[in-house]
């Protein structure tokens, strides 16, 4: 299964990153009050997923890249994005 990990973004109340899979759609990340905490959590999530070699992971550094990859890889599923 492919997993896309989005960049850290500003959200109401702090900073967060999202993940996307074709089966689950968009999964909103926890909002951290400090940007450093959000980056740490994202790096931790990436390292944990790297250990599970069954998943194909793409780490996106920009919102445009994250959006483009979800739409290109899974056009019908991209319309099912859950928030």
Wavefront OBJ file of the C-alpha trace (Angstrom):
o trace
v 0.000 0.000 0.000
v 1.263 3.468 -0.811
v 1.494 6.065 1.938
v 1.973 9.770 1.276
v 3.230 11.907 4.143
v 2.581 15.610 3.803
v 4.608 18.586 4.962
v 4.216 20.309 8.318
v 1.582 23.031 7.954
v 0.184 25.798 10.109
v -3.193 24.869 11.538
v -5.535 26.543 13.943
v -3.902 26.001 17.304
v -0.472 25.049 15.995
v 1.251 22.853 13.419
v 0.454 19.453 11.913
v 1.131 17.088 9.025
v -1.257 14.744 7.224
v -0.950 11.251 5.764
v -2.849 9.788 2.821
v -3.458 6.190 1.734
v -5.741 4.916 -1.018
v -7.726 2.802 1.470
v -8.180 5.375 4.243
v -7.973 8.631 2.323
v -6.667 11.693 4.139
v -5.800 11.224 7.785
v -5.413 14.488 9.667
v -2.457 14.670 11.990
v -2.395 15.778 15.585
v -1.924 19.538 16.040
v 1.198 20.448 17.994
v 1.606 23.858 19.645
v 5.268 24.130 18.592
v 6.570 23.676 15.055
v 9.582 21.771 16.388
v 7.270 19.189 17.939
v 5.404 18.707 14.660
v 8.666 18.185 12.752
v 9.877 15.722 15.385
v 6.601 13.748 15.195
v 6.751 13.697 11.375
v 10.331 12.390 11.404
v 9.365 9.773 13.991
v 6.394 8.653 11.853
v 8.648 8.388 8.793
v 11.221 6.286 10.686
v 8.522 3.971 12.048
v 7.036 3.426 8.609
v 10.473 2.747 7.112
v 10.772 -0.266 9.411
v 7.608 -1.742 7.878
v 8.948 -2.540 4.424
v 5.546 -3.690 3.132
v 4.434 -0.093 2.559
v 5.685 2.192 -0.195
v 6.154 5.603 1.393
v 6.563 8.978 -0.315
v 7.539 11.929 1.860
v 6.262 15.199 0.383
v 7.984 18.479 1.177
v 5.355 20.803 -0.311
v 1.563 20.964 -0.373
v 1.634 21.022 -4.187
v 3.652 17.812 -4.292
v 1.322 16.133 -1.773
v -1.794 17.175 -3.726
v -0.337 16.285 -7.114
v 0.760 12.806 -6.035
v -2.601 11.921 -4.497
v -4.443 13.038 -7.625
v -2.025 11.347 -10.063
v -1.680 8.048 -8.275
v -5.316 7.500 -7.360
v -7.702 9.818 -9.265
v -10.961 8.117 -8.206
v -9.815 7.757 -4.604
v -8.655 11.376 -4.389
v -12.276 12.455 -4.590
v -12.949 10.393 -1.417
v -10.518 12.408 0.693
v -11.848 12.508 4.240
v -11.152 15.355 6.626
l 1 2 3 4 5 6 7 8 9 10 11 12 13 14 15 16 17 18 19 20 21 22 23 24 25 26 27 28 29 30 31 32 33 34 35 36 37 38 39 40 41 42 43 44 45 46 47 48 49 50 51 52 53 54 55 56 57 58 59 60 61 62 63 64 65 66 67 68 69 70 71 72 73 74 75 76 77 78 79 80 81 82 83
